[in-house]
Amino acid sequence: MRDDAFDETATPPSEQLTEMLRGVDLSDPRQADSLLPLIYDELRVMAARQMRRERDGHTLQPTALVHETYLRLAQGPPPAFQNRAHFFRIAARAMRQVLVDTARRRDAEKRGGGWRRITLESDVAPVPGDYDLIDLHETLARLGAMDPQLERLVELRFFTGLTLDEAAESLGVSRRKAANDWAAALLWLRRELTAP
């Protein structure tokens, strides 16, 4: 990818960003630094949404969450992003992992004293009650082993905050299929997370 392919002064339209993402190598610091301004605002909105769900006094701030997420994306072999939606799906998963790893470190330091509960908000995931982030992460992993598409849908709705229509578009399915999958995922999550 050419180093001058990015214009840092404007947010490109979705099609232009898709083309940039298809050729970007995030392990190349110049390309990574050029891409960040183009996607930073959306990553920041995702991070702020997640941090609102965190307990008071959480040491990780939205800006730090964005940077940790971006560093994870740049590590290892460069992913081949198919489009803008695919990039943000991968970013949502990386953000989820940063939060889970942070919770695990905190819990390990406190050996149970730092156990924390999160709320699955009614407008995003109407599952009653509060749940530990690590429990939710492990439950989603079990769901993903059975049906990866359901896991991605929950991830997009909960961790990225997409509407049902946006999630359907991101997954490349009809709204009706997304709605049916969402209902099935919520039923399964409700059962798994409330089981004694």
HELIX and SHEET records of a PDB file:
HELIX    1   1 ASP A    3  ALA A    5  5                                   3    
HELIX    2   2 SER A   14  GLY A   23  1                                  10    
HELIX    3   3 PRO A   29  ARG A   53  1                                  25    
HELIX    4   4 PRO A   62  ALA A   74  1                                  13    
HELIX    5   5 ARG A   84  LYS A  110  1                                  27    
HELIX    6   6 LEU A  133  MET A  146  1                                  14    
HELIX    7   7 PRO A  148  GLU A  155  1                                   8    
HELIX    8   8 LEU A  156  THR A  160  3                                   5    
HELIX    9   9 LEU A  164  LEU A  171  1                                   8    
HELIX   10  10 ARG A  175  THR A  194  1                                  20    
SHEET    1   A 2 ILE A 118  THR A 119  0                                        
SHEET    2   A 2 ASP A 130  TYR A 131 -1                                        
END                                                                             
